[in-house]
């Protein structure tokens, strides 16, 4: 089975420069519902993998994260198959789930019987690409949040979707 792993903040919803947990500030980015529908129609399992260190820091709760994910699902016609989040932060606690480690991706690979060679990771941070690389999953770097030289880039999820569906995202 094939999948697209998706980072959340900066890929699916607007990046606001800090933690996003308040529903009124959680804004689904333009083109996201359409992109997810295209990927779903092409047979991809859609899995969100997101670091949520604000939980460990006591800024918000897992319930706040679940509420944001429910809002995202509603906006995207329930296209997302699974959400995984790492609630740790190195200053408070360690976790193999937290990207750049690959624990969240490994859980999804096992749960959905995914073939990493048929999967992609779409993220806006090097840690997203590093987590995917640990499993041999090609990454697509989106946005402009880090000035990095990464082989496969797109301006946003719509651009990444075009690359995936055209078979040009192997990096």
C-alpha positions in Angstrom: 0.0 0.0 0.0 1.2 3.5 -0.7 0.8 6.7 1.4 1.7 10.4 1.6 2.9 11.4 5.0 2.1 15.0 5.8 3.5 17.4 8.3 0.8 19.7 9.7 1.8 23.3 10.5 3.1 25.0 7.3 1.8 22.2 5.0 -1.8 21.6 5.9 -2.6 24.7 7.9 -1.1 28.2 8.0 2.1 28.6 9.9 1.7 31.4 12.3 5.3 31.5 13.7 4.5 29.8 17.0 2.4 26.9 18.3 -1.0 26.5 16.6 -3.6 25.0 18.9 -6.5 27.6 19.2 -9.3 26.7 16.8 -9.8 30.3 15.7 -6.1 30.5 14.7 -6.0 27.1 13.0 -6.6 27.9 9.3 -6.5 25.2 6.7 -4.2 26.5 3.9 -5.6 27.2 0.5 -5.7 24.3 -1.9 -5.3 21.7 0.8 -8.8 20.0 0.6 -8.4 19.8 -3.2 -4.9 18.4 -3.0 -5.9 15.7 -0.4 -8.9 14.7 -2.6 -6.6 14.3 -5.6 -4.1 12.1 -3.6 -6.9 10.1 -2.2 -8.4 9.5 -5.6 -5.0 8.2 -6.8 -5.1 5.6 -4.0 -2.8 7.1 -1.4 -3.4 6.6 2.3 -3.0 10.0 3.9 -1.2 10.2 7.3 -0.5 13.3 9.3 2.7 13.2 11.4 3.3 16.3 13.6 5.5 17.3 16.5 3.4 19.0 19.2 6.0 20.0 21.7 3.6 22.6 23.2 1.9 19.7 25.1 5.2 18.9 26.9 5.7 22.6 27.6 2.2 22.8 29.2 1.0 25.4 26.6 -2.0 23.2 25.5 -3.4 19.7 25.7 -3.8 16.7 23.5 -7.5 17.6 23.4 -6.6 20.9 21.8 -4.6 19.0 19.1 -7.5 16.6 18.5 -9.9 19.6 18.1 -7.6 21.1 15.5 -7.5 17.7 13.7 -11.3 17.4 13.7 -11.5 20.9 12.1 -9.0 19.8 9.5 -10.9 16.6 8.8 -14.2 18.5 8.4 -12.6 21.0 6.0 -11.0 18.1 4.0 -14.1 15.9 3.8 -12.5 13.3 6.2 -9.8 12.4 3.6 -7.1 11.9 6.2 -6.7 8.2 7.3 -4.7 8.8 10.5 -3.1 11.4 12.7 0.0 10.9 14.8 1.5 13.5 17.0 4.5 13.5 19.3 3.9 15.4 22.5 7.5 15.5 23.7 10.1 18.2 23.6 13.8 17.6 24.2 13.9 20.2 27.0 11.2 18.3 28.9 11.1 14.6 27.7 12.6 12.4 25.0 10.6 10.4 22.4 11.4 8.3 19.4 8.1 9.5 17.9 9.3 13.1 17.6 10.8 14.0 14.2 13.6 13.8 13.1 13.1 10.3 14.6 10.8 8.1 12.6 8.6 6.5 15.2 5.3 8.1 14.0 6.0 7.0 10.4 7.0 3.5 11.6 3.7 3.2 13.4 1.7 4.1 10.3 3.8 1.7 8.1 3.0 -1.2 10.4 -0.7 -0.2 10.9 -1.5 0.2 7.2 1.0 -2.3 5.8 2.7 0.5 3.8 5.6 0.0 1.4 8.0 2.8 2.1 9.3 2.7 -1.5 5.7 3.7 -2.6 5.3 6.5 -0.1 6.2 10.2 0.1 6.8 12.7 2.9 5.6 16.3 2.4 7.1 18.7 5.0 8.4 22.2 5.6 11.4 21.3 7.9 14.5 19.3 7.5 13.4 17.2 10.4 10.5 16.0 8.3 12.9 14.9 5.5 15.2 13.3 8.0 12.4 11.2 9.6 11.3 10.0 6.1 14.9 9.3 5.0 15.3 6.9 8.0 12.8 4.6 6.3 13.8 5.3 2.7 10.8 7.4 2.0 11.4 10.2 -0.5 10.7 13.7 0.7 9.3 16.8 -0.9 10.2 20.1 0.9 7.5 22.7 0.7 7.3 26.4 1.5 10.0 28.8 2.4 10.5 28.3 6.2 14.1 27.1 5.9 16.7 28.1 3.4 17.9 24.7 2.5 19.1 23.0 -0.6 16.8 20.0 -0.9 16.5 18.0 -4.2 12.8 18.0 -4.5 10.9 21.2 -3.6 7.4 22.6 -4.2 5.9 25.9 -3.1 3.0 24.2 -1.3 1.0 21.0 -1.0 -0.7 21.6 -4.4 2.7 21.7 -6.0 3.9 18.6 -4.1 0.7 16.8 -5.2 1.4 17.6 -8.8 4.9 16.1 -8.4 3.7 13.0 -6.7 0.9 12.4 -9.3 3.3 13.0 -12.2 5.8 10.5 -10.7 8.5 13.2 -10.5 9.1 13.2 -6.7 11.6 10.4 -6.3 14.4 12.8 -5.6 
